[in-house]
Each structure stands twice: as C-alpha cells, then as structure tokens.
Amino acid sequence: MCGIVGYIGKRQAAPILLEGLHRLEYRGYDSAGIAIGGKGKLRVAKRKGRVRELDTLQPQKFKGTFGIAHTRWATHGEPSDRNAHPHCDGSGRYAVVHNGIVENAAALRAQLTDRGCIFTSDTDTEVFAHLIALMDDGSPLESVVGAALGRIVGAYGLAVVDAERPDTLVVARNGSPLVLGIGDGEMFFASDPAALVRHTTSVVHLDDGEIAAVRADGYETRTLDGATTVKTPSTIPWKDEAFEKGEYTHYMRKEIAEQPDAVRRTLGGRLDTRFQTTHLGGLQLGARDLLDVRRVKILGCGAAYLAGAVGAHLIETLARIPAHAEPASEFRYRNAVVERDTLYIAVSQSGETFDTLAAVQEIKRKGGRILGIVNVVGSTIARECGQGIYLHAGPEVAVVSTKTFTCSAVAMALLAIHLGRLRDLSVASGARLVRALQVLPDHIAAILAREPEIAQLAEAFAGAEHAFYVGRAAGHAIAAEGALKLKEVSYLHAEAYPASELKHGPLALISLQTPSVVVLPRDDLFAKNISTVEEIKARGGPVIAITHPGEAPTTFDRSFEIPALEPELDPLLLNIPLQLLAYHVALQRGTNIDQPRNLAKSVTVE
C-alpha cells in the first residue's frame, strides 16, 4: 500500500531514494518523505501530495550515503506535512518509515507521553521512533529495534535509520512486504521490487517475524527472538523497461494493450494437445489427490475476487465440482469451516494482499489444502501456499487491475479444464476448449484494434452519474468487474446485478439518465437476457450491449460485438471491451486514471 525505499553504500543516497519513490507512485499515496544520514545527523524532508511536491524542498541536494524514504497512504491521521513519513524521535537522531497499522498505538502513545515524549504527528508510526530512542542501551541497532518491536501489536513493514550508526540500516516485517536488493558494495531495500530493478535483480524476501541488519557489504537476518535465519536470493524476472509507459499516456491503457502477450505467457507450456487437457506444473497435487476434492473455495479481494467468481463458474461447469468465490476479507472473520476435501484457492495480483494472506494462514492453520494464483514470483502468498499457478502477466503499474484480472481468469480456465478432464469432461470437449485458448490472444488483439468504436460507446456516459451493469451466470461476474473498473477510474457510480434480479428492486432506478451495460453472450440464456433488456427499454433506460454477432430481436441503443469463442470461455473476451469502456469514460471525465483517488495498488493493511 504505502511505499518504502532504502539505500546504504558508497553513492549519494538521495537521488536513488527519490527515483525509487517515483517508481512506487503507482501504489497510491497522499504524502512523501525522505531521511538522509551523514556526518552524524539526519536531514529530513516530507510533504503532503505527490513526490513532485517533495522535490520542491530539494532533498536531492542532501548529502549522505545512507537513508530511507516513504510514500504514505493515510490510516492514522489525515494527509498532511506533519503526518508524512519519516517520523523522528524528539532528538532527531532516529527516523522511521512504516507500512501497516499499530493496533496498540493509543496505549503506547499515552505511556510514552507520560515518559516525557512529545509527539508532533497524529500517526501510529511515531511511537516506533520514541520507543527506539528510549530503549537504546548501546546494543546493535537491530537488537534495539527488535526489543521495541516486542512491544508492538499489529502489522508492519519497517525501516529505521540512526544518525550515529551510519554503517547499519534495520528493516523488519510482520504482515507488510519488504524486499532486500543485493548490489556490488551496496544494498537496497523496498516494499516493492519495482523500486529496485534499475539497480539490481538479485533480491531476498523477508518473511513475517524477521528483522534484518542491512550494511553496504551485505545483510544479516534473524527472527525477533534472536534466531539466525538463512535466506536464498532470487532473481526479479522483470526488466526495468517493463515499468515504463513507453508510447502510452497511461499505464492502464498500456496494460490493456499488453493483454494478448500477457495471456500468451499465462498459457505458455500449459496446453496439452496430446491428452486435450492442461499441464499445471506448479500444482503439488496429483490426479488421485485432485479426485478427492469435493468442493472448491476461491478467495480474493476486489478484482481478484471477481476473477475467482469467473473461476467458480468455470469449475462447476467443466469439472462438475461445487465451487464458490468469497471475499477473503470476510472469510477470515466468520470462523469458516475448513474441510479436508475442499480445495482452497487464493487469488492475488501482488501476492501481498493482507486480507488474502490472513485467510491463507487461517486455512493452513486448520489443515486445509490451498494453492495460489498470483503474478509476483516469490511474493508472500506464493510462498505461504507453496503451490499454484504463476500468471507471468508482467508488472502491472496502474492501480486498477486489467491484464492481471484477465490472466487470473485464464488461469482459472486452465485449472477448470484440468479438473474437468480428470472427471467427466470428454476428450472432444477438452480439445474444443484447448483450441479456443490457443486463439484467445488473437481474439483479444482483434477487440483492442477496434478501440475507436468503444470510445464512441463512452459518449453515452457523458451526462450520467449512475450506471447499471447486468449479466447472467458467469456474465454477472464480468458485469461486476466492468462496474468496478468504471467506479475506480471514472468515479461514476456503477452497480452490477444479476439480470434476473433487476425486476426485484433495481428497476426502480432505471431512467433516461441511467445507462445499462448488458453483458449478452449469444448462449442458451440469450432469450432470457433479451427479456431483461426489454424490461430496461420499457422504462426508458438506454442500453449498451456487449454481445456476439447475429440478429437481435430487439434494438439496442448502442452495441459492441465480440467474436464468439466457446460458450464456457466467452467471459474471457466479454471483459475486454468493458476495460476500454471504463478507460474512455475516465478519459472524458478527466480523472487520474493510473492513481485513482483514495485507492492503492497493493492493499497490505486490514
């Protein structure tokens, strides 16, 4: 959610840290700051707003070869200069940046105030700096920080700098990601590998409960109780250029355009034309284990949850196994029953979504079998699950998920075919579906080539403040994703309903000023869906249909036809026009498309 960057080495730290902050802007934030150490003191600059606002304080001129920097997404205290990170103790010797939430911050704040500490912000993070200052007994900095963390309840990705210990930075993790970057005589760390790829591709992921002493010549890791841990470096699979916009005005538009290649990577090596099934090497469950599965539960948040809803429909349709998708944020709070014959699937673009990670840990604690569908290799959810499907979609910088939603849904299709072919899905049906997946990237490219037509559809939203998205069966999940995208990037209120539910209340809101986007595949439910369209038209509501070629027994106000794939896999294509529609509505409304207000890319707090 927030962004952390740190550096220690021989070079000047400020330019490296500021560049890292710019790389993390896509995560969403409301203020930024930097602390640079040198000559026994810290220089700190922080400001509300974008990193470019911080640049006006000229922190790039700060001299020093070690430091930390941060972009903040407010949890405790309003966005302001004084609530921006880093936070310091009263003497200005120690500086702290922090992602997460300190649950016992109020109690600690009261205790520290009684000890004479004067707080200058409303944040929970400031308690760290005062705790460290009070508890510093001359031990190594990592020991002092570890002792202070022993008094903390909550989640954190934390970095600490001490002006009088220029040889060491300390980082710690519990629920919020941190990655160490290994250089030549220098070390980096960040909350996201995107901040590191320009300088190194060799990284180490900290686990929950670990603390690291980071020095220019290397690092040491241990648990909070002092036990040494051994880490194996891994390689970031993405190149620096992947994080640039290139010829595109917005990352969202770039990532929509990347979907044909992203889907090819997700499918790569996974289509088995010999047995007309799919090959999923990341699953550590053999055919016998998968035949024991009696139901499937899919967990995710936001677009990941909706990709899970698409997957649940595919699994029930193709494998005939009861399947259900649920928001991970709700699962962990309802004392869910975890069953031995249920296969649990965690879906997360970043692999760091806190609510989804907590659900994974709860399932593991209760002995459940779980696999992950994630995009980031080495991410926490991927490591916690230990098995699953990597998307290989490439980095996604825009806050709104487009290509990772599509690739997650494709991964779900791969899994559904795999499970189906173990059961009652015939060779002929398997071959039909495998062929459809082979041509899927080309069909996506053909839709993207018709973008001007979709831009014209966006004109229907010019005077609207509300919109409905309607679909049936798997089409409802696609409608919900379309509505979510419209809300996220255009700030236009949109709601998705199952087609059959309109007559049970929402029709009261239909008006000339309320467009309805109808997801209308030409399948065996086509006639039923046409009845819904007629209900909307009878009440004066404008209708935009996303449908297949063919004569329709009604008149749409506007429509966009996509190529027919296979009925089970049509949702994978129906989604693409809705992404472009949301983009062009936002473009017309002049919103901040890549960094929508109040949102963050990787939600690592509750």
LINFEN-V233221 format. One record per residue. N is the residue number from 0. RES is the residue in one letter. PSI is psi in degrees with one decimal (none if undefined). BURIAL is b if it has 16 or more other ideal C-beta (glycine too) atoms within 10 Angstrom, else e. Layout:
BEGIN
n=(N | N)
res=(RES | RES)
psi=(PSI | PSI)
burial=(BURIAL | BURIAL)
END
This chain:
BEGIN
n=(0 | 1 | 2 | 3 | 4 | 5 | 6 | 7 | 8 | 9 | 10 | 11 | 12 | 13 | 14 | 15 | 16 | 17 | 18 | 19 | 20 | 21 | 22 | 23 | 24 | 25 | 26 | 27 | 28 | 29 | 30 | 31 | 32 | 33 | 34 | 35 | 36 | 37 | 38 | 39 | 40 | 41 | 42 | 43 | 44 | 45 | 46 | 47 | 48 | 49 | 50 | 51 | 52 | 53 | 54 | 55 | 56 | 57 | 58 | 59 | 60 | 61 | 62 | 63 | 64 | 65 | 66 | 67 | 68 | 69 | 70 | 71 | 72 | 73 | 74 | 75 | 76 | 77 | 78 | 79 | 80 | 81 | 82 | 83 | 84 | 85 | 86 | 87 | 88 | 89 | 90 | 91 | 92 | 93 | 94 | 95 | 96 | 97 | 98 | 99 | 100 | 101 | 102 | 103 | 104 | 105 | 106 | 107 | 108 | 109 | 110 | 111 | 112 | 113 | 114 | 115 | 116 | 117 | 118 | 119 | 120 | 121 | 122 | 123 | 124 | 125 | 126 | 127 | 128 | 129 | 130 | 131 | 132 | 133 | 134 | 135 | 136 | 137 | 138 | 139 | 140 | 141 | 142 | 143 | 144 | 145 | 146 | 147 | 148 | 149 | 150 | 151 | 152 | 153 | 154 | 155 | 156 | 157 | 158 | 159 | 160 | 161 | 162 | 163 | 164 | 165 | 166 | 167 | 168 | 169 | 170 | 171 | 172 | 173 | 174 | 175 | 176 | 177 | 178 | 179 | 180 | 181 | 182 | 183 | 184 | 185 | 186 | 187 | 188 | 189 | 190 | 191 | 192 | 193 | 194 | 195 | 196 | 197 | 198 | 199 | 200 | 201 | 202 | 203 | 204 | 205 | 206 | 207 | 208 | 209 | 210 | 211 | 212 | 213 | 214 | 215 | 216 | 217 | 218 | 219 | 220 | 221 | 222 | 223 | 224 | 225 | 226 | 227 | 228 | 229 | 230 | 231 | 232 | 233 | 234 | 235 | 236 | 237 | 238 | 239 | 240 | 241 | 242 | 243 | 244 | 245 | 246 | 247 | 248 | 249 | 250 | 251 | 252 | 253 | 254 | 255 | 256 | 257 | 258 | 259 | 260 | 261 | 262 | 263 | 264 | 265 | 266 | 267 | 268 | 269 | 270 | 271 | 272 | 273 | 274 | 275 | 276 | 277 | 278 | 279 | 280 | 281 | 282 | 283 | 284 | 285 | 286 | 287 | 288 | 289 | 290 | 291 | 292 | 293 | 294 | 295 | 296 | 297 | 298 | 299 | 300 | 301 | 302 | 303 | 304 | 305 | 306 | 307 | 308 | 309 | 310 | 311 | 312 | 313 | 314 | 315 | 316 | 317 | 318 | 319 | 320 | 321 | 322 | 323 | 324 | 325 | 326 | 327 | 328 | 329 | 330 | 331 | 332 | 333 | 334 | 335 | 336 | 337 | 338 | 339 | 340 | 341 | 342 | 343 | 344 | 345 | 346 | 347 | 348 | 349 | 350 | 351 | 352 | 353 | 354 | 355 | 356 | 357 | 358 | 359 | 360 | 361 | 362 | 363 | 364 | 365 | 366 | 367 | 368 | 369 | 370 | 371 | 372 | 373 | 374 | 375 | 376 | 377 | 378 | 379 | 380 | 381 | 382 | 383 | 384 | 385 | 386 | 387 | 388 | 389 | 390 | 391 | 392 | 393 | 394 | 395 | 396 | 397 | 398 | 399 | 400 | 401 | 402 | 403 | 404 | 405 | 406 | 407 | 408 | 409 | 410 | 411 | 412 | 413 | 414 | 415 | 416 | 417 | 418 | 419 | 420 | 421 | 422 | 423 | 424 | 425 | 426 | 427 | 428 | 429 | 430 | 431 | 432 | 433 | 434 | 435 | 436 | 437 | 438 | 439 | 440 | 441 | 442 | 443 | 444 | 445 | 446 | 447 | 448 | 449 | 450 | 451 | 452 | 453 | 454 | 455 | 456 | 457 | 458 | 459 | 460 | 461 | 462 | 463 | 464 | 465 | 466 | 467 | 468 | 469 | 470 | 471 | 472 | 473 | 474 | 475 | 476 | 477 | 478 | 479 | 480 | 481 | 482 | 483 | 484 | 485 | 486 | 487 | 488 | 489 | 490 | 491 | 492 | 493 | 494 | 495 | 496 | 497 | 498 | 499 | 500 | 501 | 502 | 503 | 504 | 505 | 506 | 507 | 508 | 509 | 510 | 511 | 512 | 513 | 514 | 515 | 516 | 517 | 518 | 519 | 520 | 521 | 522 | 523 | 524 | 525 | 526 | 527 | 528 | 529 | 530 | 531 | 532 | 533 | 534 | 535 | 536 | 537 | 538 | 539 | 540 | 541 | 542 | 543 | 544 | 545 | 546 | 547 | 548 | 549 | 550 | 551 | 552 | 553 | 554 | 555 | 556 | 557 | 558 | 559 | 560 | 561 | 562 | 563 | 564 | 565 | 566 | 567 | 568 | 569 | 570 | 571 | 572 | 573 | 574 | 575 | 576 | 577 | 578 | 579 | 580 | 581 | 582 | 583 | 584 | 585 | 586 | 587 | 588 | 589 | 590 | 591 | 592 | 593 | 594 | 595 | 596 | 597 | 598 | 599 | 600 | 601 | 602 | 603 | 604 | 605)
res=(M | C | G | I | V | G | Y | I | G | K | R | Q | A | A | P | I | L | L | E | G | L | H | R | L | E | Y | R | G | Y | D | S | A | G | I | A | I | G | G | K | G | K | L | R | V | A | K | R | K | G | R | V | R | E | L | D | T | L | Q | P | Q | K | F | K | G | T | F | G | I | A | H | T | R | W | A | T | H | G | E | P | S | D | R | N | A | H | P | H | C | D | G | S | G | R | Y | A | V | V | H | N | G | I | V | E | N | A | A | A | L | R | A | Q | L | T | D | R | G | C | I | F | T | S | D | T | D | T | E | V | F | A | H | L | I | A | L | M | D | D | G | S | P | L | E | S | V | V | G | A | A | L | G | R | I | V | G | A | Y | G | L | A | V | V | D | A | E | R | P | D | T | L | V | V | A | R | N | G | S | P | L | V | L | G | I | G | D | G | E | M | F | F | A | S | D | P | A | A | L | V | R | H | T | T | S | V | V | H | L | D | D | G | E | I | A | A | V | R | A | D | G | Y | E | T | R | T | L | D | G | A | T | T | V | K | T | P | S | T | I | P | W | K | D | E | A | F | E | K | G | E | Y | T | H | Y | M | R | K | E | I | A | E | Q | P | D | A | V | R | R | T | L | G | G | R | L | D | T | R | F | Q | T | T | H | L | G | G | L | Q | L | G | A | R | D | L | L | D | V | R | R | V | K | I | L | G | C | G | A | A | Y | L | A | G | A | V | G | A | H | L | I | E | T | L | A | R | I | P | A | H | A | E | P | A | S | E | F | R | Y | R | N | A | V | V | E | R | D | T | L | Y | I | A | V | S | Q | S | G | E | T | F | D | T | L | A | A | V | Q | E | I | K | R | K | G | G | R | I | L | G | I | V | N | V | V | G | S | T | I | A | R | E | C | G | Q | G | I | Y | L | H | A | G | P | E | V | A | V | V | S | T | K | T | F | T | C | S | A | V | A | M | A | L | L | A | I | H | L | G | R | L | R | D | L | S | V | A | S | G | A | R | L | V | R | A | L | Q | V | L | P | D | H | I | A | A | I | L | A | R | E | P | E | I | A | Q | L | A | E | A | F | A | G | A | E | H | A | F | Y | V | G | R | A | A | G | H | A | I | A | A | E | G | A | L | K | L | K | E | V | S | Y | L | H | A | E | A | Y | P | A | S | E | L | K | H | G | P | L | A | L | I | S | L | Q | T | P | S | V | V | V | L | P | R | D | D | L | F | A | K | N | I | S | T | V | E | E | I | K | A | R | G | G | P | V | I | A | I | T | H | P | G | E | A | P | T | T | F | D | R | S | F | E | I | P | A | L | E | P | E | L | D | P | L | L | L | N | I | P | L | Q | L | L | A | Y | H | V | A | L | Q | R | G | T | N | I | D | Q | P | R | N | L | A | K | S | V | T | V | E)
psi=(-73.8 | 172.5 | 137.3 | 138.2 | 141.8 | 154.1 | 143.9 | 131.5 | -148.1 | -20.2 | 165.9 | 129.7 | -35.0 | -49.8 | -36.4 | -43.6 | -40.5 | -40.1 | -42.0 | -39.7 | -42.4 | -36.1 | -25.1 | 4.3 | -31.7 | -18.4 | -18.1 | 131.1 | 169.5 | -4.9 | 166.2 | 155.0 | 167.7 | 145.2 | 125.0 | 133.1 | 143.0 | 138.5 | 38.8 | 13.3 | 165.2 | 141.4 | 127.0 | 135.1 | 136.1 | 151.4 | 145.3 | 145.7 | -159.1 | 167.2 | -31.6 | -27.3 | -37.5 | -36.4 | -27.7 | -19.8 | -1.8 | 45.7 | -16.3 | -16.6 | -5.4 | 131.7 | 135.0 | 149.1 | 13.1 | 149.1 | 176.2 | 155.0 | 164.0 | 143.9 | 132.0 | 139.7 | 113.3 | 131.7 | -54.8 | 114.2 | 140.8 | 159.1 | 122.8 | 167.9 | -44.3 | -22.6 | -7.1 | 152.7 | 157.8 | 159.3 | 142.9 | 162.2 | -179.3 | -29.6 | -14.6 | 11.3 | -38.4 | 140.7 | 143.8 | 138.6 | 149.6 | 131.8 | 140.9 | -163.2 | 130.7 | 109.5 | -27.8 | 29.1 | -39.9 | -44.2 | -43.1 | -39.5 | -43.5 | -42.8 | -42.4 | -35.6 | -40.5 | -27.3 | 1.4 | 3.2 | 137.7 | 119.7 | 140.8 | 5.1 | 173.3 | 8.4 | 159.3 | -25.5 | -33.6 | -25.3 | -30.9 | -49.9 | -43.6 | -38.2 | -46.4 | -43.1 | -42.2 | -29.7 | -1.0 | 110.4 | 17.0 | -2.2 | 166.5 | 146.8 | -37.5 | -31.2 | -39.6 | -45.5 | -41.2 | -41.1 | -40.6 | -40.6 | -24.3 | -16.8 | 0.2 | 136.4 | 123.7 | -164.7 | 145.8 | 145.1 | 120.3 | 142.8 | 138.0 | 138.5 | 140.3 | 122.9 | -28.2 | 3.7 | 72.2 | -8.0 | -4.3 | 132.6 | 149.4 | 132.9 | 151.6 | 155.3 | 136.7 | 89.8 | -7.8 | 129.2 | 146.0 | 137.7 | 131.3 | 137.1 | 127.7 | 119.3 | -169.0 | 98.1 | 18.9 | 155.3 | 149.4 | 161.0 | 157.9 | 164.3 | -10.1 | 132.8 | -19.3 | -30.3 | -9.1 | -23.9 | -21.9 | -20.9 | -29.4 | 153.1 | 2.2 | 117.1 | 159.9 | 127.4 | 124.0 | 146.2 | 163.0 | 138.5 | 7.2 | 150.4 | 145.4 | 136.7 | 118.8 | 121.6 | 166.3 | -31.7 | 9.3 | -159.4 | 158.7 | 136.5 | 150.4 | 168.1 | 167.8 | -22.7 | 8.1 | -4.4 | 129.3 | 139.0 | 153.2 | 126.8 | 144.3 | 118.9 | 147.6 | 171.7 | 131.1 | 125.3 | -3.5 | 145.5 | 160.3 | -38.0 | -24.6 | -18.4 | 6.7 | 153.3 | -24.8 | -128.4 | -4.3 | 150.0 | -34.1 | 147.3 | -37.1 | -45.0 | -39.6 | -43.9 | -29.9 | -43.3 | -25.7 | -4.5 | -38.3 | -46.3 | -37.1 | -42.8 | -38.1 | -39.6 | -39.4 | -37.7 | -18.2 | 122.1 | 8.4 | -1.2 | 119.3 | 98.8 | -9.2 | -48.3 | 6.5 | 52.2 | -161.6 | 149.6 | 117.4 | 87.3 | -19.3 | -8.9 | 125.3 | 32.0 | 120.6 | 177.8 | -40.5 | -41.3 | -42.2 | -28.3 | -20.6 | -10.5 | 127.1 | -17.5 | 161.1 | 133.6 | 124.5 | 130.8 | 136.3 | 176.4 | 142.3 | -130.7 | -31.1 | -39.1 | -41.8 | -34.2 | -36.5 | -35.5 | -39.6 | -43.9 | -39.9 | -42.2 | -42.5 | -41.9 | -43.0 | -39.2 | -45.6 | -34.6 | -11.6 | 40.3 | 131.7 | 127.6 | 145.9 | 139.3 | 143.4 | 142.2 | 127.3 | -30.2 | -24.4 | -34.7 | -43.9 | -13.0 | -2.2 | 19.0 | 53.8 | 147.8 | 122.4 | 120.1 | 148.7 | -29.0 | 15.1 | 136.2 | 120.3 | 139.5 | 124.7 | 125.4 | 126.0 | 125.1 | -52.4 | -25.1 | 10.9 | 2.9 | 119.2 | -47.0 | -40.0 | -40.9 | -42.9 | -38.6 | -41.2 | -45.6 | -35.4 | -42.3 | -43.9 | -39.7 | -33.3 | 8.6 | 15.6 | 156.9 | 126.8 | 142.4 | 157.1 | 145.9 | 102.3 | 164.9 | -26.1 | 113.9 | 133.4 | 3.2 | 166.3 | -44.7 | -38.5 | -43.0 | -36.9 | -42.2 | -40.6 | -5.4 | 158.1 | -150.1 | 119.1 | 139.8 | -34.5 | 34.8 | -13.2 | 165.5 | 141.0 | 113.8 | -40.3 | 143.5 | -41.4 | 139.7 | 122.9 | -69.7 | -31.1 | -29.1 | -48.4 | -45.0 | -32.7 | -42.8 | -37.8 | -42.0 | -37.3 | -39.9 | -41.8 | -44.9 | -41.4 | -41.8 | -42.0 | -48.3 | -39.1 | -41.1 | -18.4 | -15.0 | -108.8 | 2.7 | 121.1 | 164.5 | -42.6 | -43.6 | -38.8 | -44.3 | -40.7 | -42.9 | -38.7 | -42.4 | -40.0 | -40.6 | -33.1 | -35.3 | -2.9 | -47.7 | -38.7 | -37.4 | -38.8 | -44.1 | -38.4 | -37.7 | -44.7 | -30.7 | -15.6 | 27.7 | -39.8 | -32.3 | -39.9 | -35.1 | -34.7 | -35.1 | -33.1 | -21.2 | -24.6 | -16.9 | 4.3 | -44.8 | 10.5 | 150.0 | -8.5 | 153.0 | 150.3 | 144.1 | 130.7 | 136.8 | 168.5 | 142.6 | -128.7 | -25.9 | -26.2 | -40.4 | -39.1 | -39.7 | -41.7 | -39.6 | -39.6 | -42.3 | -40.6 | -45.2 | -43.1 | -44.3 | -46.1 | -45.0 | -23.9 | -12.3 | 18.0 | 129.6 | 125.2 | 140.4 | 143.8 | 139.3 | 146.9 | 141.2 | -37.8 | -12.8 | -13.1 | -42.1 | -8.2 | 25.0 | -53.5 | -21.1 | -21.2 | -20.9 | -3.6 | 134.6 | 174.1 | -25.9 | 5.7 | 95.8 | 147.3 | 125.8 | 118.2 | 120.9 | 110.6 | 70.4 | 150.5 | 73.6 | -163.2 | -4.4 | 9.4 | -46.7 | -40.5 | -42.5 | -34.1 | -36.0 | -38.9 | -41.8 | -43.3 | -37.8 | -40.3 | -45.3 | -36.5 | -20.6 | 15.2 | 9.2 | 132.0 | 142.3 | 129.0 | 119.6 | 131.1 | 109.2 | -173.3 | 161.3 | 148.4 | 157.1 | 127.2 | 140.2 | 27.9 | 169.5 | 119.8 | 149.5 | -41.6 | 155.7 | 159.2 | 123.4 | 133.8 | 157.3 | 143.3 | 136.6 | -99.9 | 145.3 | -40.2 | -29.6 | -1.4 | -34.5 | -27.5 | -28.8 | -34.6 | -24.8 | -32.3 | -48.0 | -31.4 | -32.9 | -47.9 | -36.0 | -47.2 | -42.0 | -45.9 | -30.8 | -44.1 | -38.2 | -42.9 | -32.3 | -7.5 | 32.9 | 170.7 | 93.6 | -44.1 | -24.5 | 71.3 | 149.4 | 142.9 | 0.2 | 158.5 | 156.9 | -56.8 | 109.2 | 98.9 | 23.0 | 163.3 | none)
burial=(b | b | b | b | b | b | b | b | b | e | e | b | b | b | e | b | b | b | b | b | b | b | b | b | b | b | b | b | b | b | b | b | b | b | b | b | b | b | e | e | e | b | b | b | b | b | b | b | e | b | b | e | e | b | b | e | b | e | b | b | e | b | e | b | b | b | b | b | b | b | b | b | b | b | b | e | b | e | e | b | e | b | b | b | b | b | b | b | b | e | e | e | b | b | b | b | b | b | b | b | b | b | e | e | b | e | e | b | b | e | b | b | e | e | e | e | b | e | b | e | b | e | b | b | b | b | b | b | b | b | b | b | b | b | b | b | e | e | e | e | b | b | b | b | b | b | b | b | b | e | e | b | e | b | b | b | b | b | b | b | b | b | b | e | b | b | e | b | b | b | b | b | b | b | b | b | b | b | b | b | b | b | b | e | e | b | b | b | b | b | b | b | b | b | b | b | b | e | b | b | b | e | b | b | b | b | e | b | b | b | b | b | b | b | b | b | e | e | b | e | b | b | e | b | e | e | e | e | e | e | b | e | e | e | e | b | b | b | e | e | e | e | b | e | e | e | e | e | e | b | b | b | b | b | b | b | b | b | b | b | e | b | b | b | b | b | b | e | e | b | b | b | e | e | e | b | b | b | e | b | e | b | b | e | e | e | e | e | e | b | e | e | b | e | e | b | b | b | b | b | b | b | b | b | b | b | b | b | b | b | b | b | b | b | b | b | b | b | b | e | b | e | b | e | b | b | b | b | b | e | b | b | e | e | e | b | e | b | e | e | e | b | b | b | b | b | b | b | b | b | b | b | b | b | b | b | b | b | b | b | b | b | b | b | e | e | e | b | b | b | b | b | b | b | b | b | b | b | b | b | b | b | e | b | b | e | e | b | b | b | b | b | b | b | b | b | b | b | b | b | b | b | b | b | b | b | b | b | b | b | b | b | b | b | b | b | b | b | b | b | b | b | e | e | b | e | e | e | b | b | e | e | b | b | e | b | b | e | e | b | b | e | b | b | e | e | b | b | e | e | b | e | e | b | b | e | b | b | e | b | b | e | e | b | e | e | b | b | b | b | b | b | b | b | b | b | b | b | b | b | b | b | b | b | b | b | b | b | b | b | b | b | e | b | b | b | b | b | b | b | e | b | e | e | e | b | b | e | e | b | e | e | e | b | b | b | b | b | b | b | b | b | b | e | b | b | e | e | b | b | e | b | b | e | b | b | b | e | b | e | b | b | b | b | b | b | b | b | e | e | e | b | e | e | e | b | e | b | b | b | b | b | e | b | b | e | e | b | b | b | b | b | b | b | b | b | b | b | b | b | b | b | b | b | b | b | b | e | e | e | b | e | b | b | b | b | e | e | b | b | b | b | b | b | b | b)
END
